[in-house]
Every structure is written in structure tokens, then in C-alpha cells.
Amino acid sequence: MAEVGSSETERDGRAAGYGSMQRSELETLAVAAIREHRQLVAADQVVYDEWLRASDDPSISSSVLQTLQDEYLARQKRSEAQQEELSEILDALGYVPDVALESGE
């Protein structure tokens, strides 16, 4: 029998918790999570672009390149976790609410 990992148990617990929330609370939470996701994606893109620029610059040391790569990969893991949470919220809500683009997006 497969053992359930703590992250899977935690995820199932959160999903069950979202299911008990009022629709208006879920929608507010979903809108906030969508905005957070957009911000994370934009910030991740900045780090990725810097990593690409540094990769093309022969004067940049390999340790700086490694630091940029590590930062980008860490950001991707955080974004993935946030995306999973957003998905759980949207699953509980049953639809994706309209979220207007903010200035700068």
C-alpha cells in the first residue's frame, strides 16, 4: 500500500477546507490568488530574462550564472505550489472569476 506524503495530505486538507467556505469567500480568495499568480509570473520572468542576459555575457562569472539559475528554479517551485493552491480554490469555487488586469500587467 502506498504511503501518503505529507504534502498530499496537506493538499487534501486544504481542498476540503475550501469546500466548506462560502461562495463569496472563495471568490475573494480566488481573485487574490489569481493576482498573486500574475505577480509571481511577472517576477519570475524578470529573473529568467536576467539569467538569459547574463548567459550571453562572457564577463559574467559562472557563480553569478549559477545563482541566477538557482533563484529562477526556486521561484518556479514556489510558483508551482501557488498554482496548485489556486487550482484547488478554483475547483472548490467551480469557475474562474473575471479579474481585470491591473496597470502594469
C-alpha distance (Angstrom), angle and dihedral (degrees) to the residues before:
residue distance angle dihedral
M1 . . .
A2 3.79 . .
E3 3.76 118.3 .
V4 3.78 116.1 -126.4
G5 3.79 112.5 -124.3
S6 3.78 120.4 -129.7
S7 3.81 91.9 -114.6
E8 3.81 90.9 54.8
T9 3.80 91.4 47.7
E10 3.80 90.1 47.4
R11 3.81 91.2 48.9
D12 3.81 92.2 49.7
G13 3.80 90.1 49.4
R14 3.79 92.4 51.1
A15 3.79 91.9 47.2
A16 3.80 90.5 51.7
G17 3.80 89.0 49.2
Y18 3.79 92.0 52.1
G19 3.79 89.8 52.1
S20 3.80 90.8 60.8
M21 3.81 94.3 52.5
Q22 3.80 125.1 101.2
R23 3.80 116.0 -100.8
S24 3.83 92.2 -115.9
E25 3.82 91.1 52.1
L26 3.79 91.2 48.8
E27 3.79 92.1 49.2
T28 3.82 91.4 50.7
L29 3.80 89.5 48.3
A30 3.81 91.5 47.1
V31 3.80 93.0 50.8
A32 3.82 90.9 49.9
A33 3.83 91.2 47.5
I34 3.82 91.9 48.9
R35 3.80 90.9 51.3
E36 3.81 90.7 47.0
H37 3.80 90.0 49.9
R38 3.79 91.4 51.7
Q39 3.80 90.6 50.4
L40 3.80 92.3 48.7
V41 3.80 92.0 49.6
A42 3.81 91.5 49.8
A43 3.82 92.6 48.3
D44 3.80 91.1 46.1
Q45 3.79 89.7 52.5
V46 3.82 91.0 54.3
V47 3.81 91.1 53.7
Y48 3.80 91.3 45.1
D49 3.81 92.1 50.4
E50 3.80 90.7 49.4
W51 3.81 90.0 49.6
L52 3.82 90.2 51.4
R53 3.82 92.3 47.8
A54 3.80 90.9 48.4
S55 3.82 90.7 48.5
D56 3.80 89.3 58.4
D57 3.81 93.3 48.7
P58 3.82 112.0 85.2
S59 3.81 90.8 -162.7
I60 3.84 91.8 65.2
S61 3.80 112.5 96.9
S62 3.76 122.0 -122.8
S63 3.82 90.2 -118.1
V64 3.82 90.7 58.5
L65 3.80 90.1 48.1
Q66 3.80 90.2 49.5
T67 3.81 90.9 49.8
L68 3.81 91.3 51.4
Q69 3.80 91.2 47.2
D70 3.81 91.8 48.6
E71 3.80 90.9 48.8
Y72 3.79 92.0 50.0
L73 3.81 93.1 48.5
A74 3.82 91.7 47.8
R75 3.81 89.2 50.6
Q76 3.79 90.2 50.7
K77 3.80 90.5 54.6
R78 3.82 91.1 50.1
S79 3.80 90.5 47.5
E80 3.79 90.9 49.7
A81 3.81 91.6 52.4
Q82 3.80 91.2 47.5
Q83 3.82 90.6 48.1
E84 3.81 90.2 53.0
E85 3.79 90.6 52.0
L86 3.81 91.1 47.3
S87 3.80 89.4 50.6
E88 3.81 91.0 52.5
I89 3.80 90.9 50.2
L90 3.80 91.7 49.0
D91 3.81 91.4 46.8
A92 3.80 90.1 53.8
L93 3.82 91.7 45.1
G94 3.80 92.7 47.5
Y95 3.79 97.4 -139.4
V96 3.80 142.6 43.6
P97 3.80 110.9 -105.0
D98 3.79 119.8 -136.8
V99 3.78 109.6 -102.0
A100 3.77 116.2 -172.6
L101 3.76 117.4 -134.2
E102 3.76 112.6 -104.3
S103 3.78 121.0 -134.7
G104 3.79 109.2 -78.3
E105 3.81 94.3 29.7
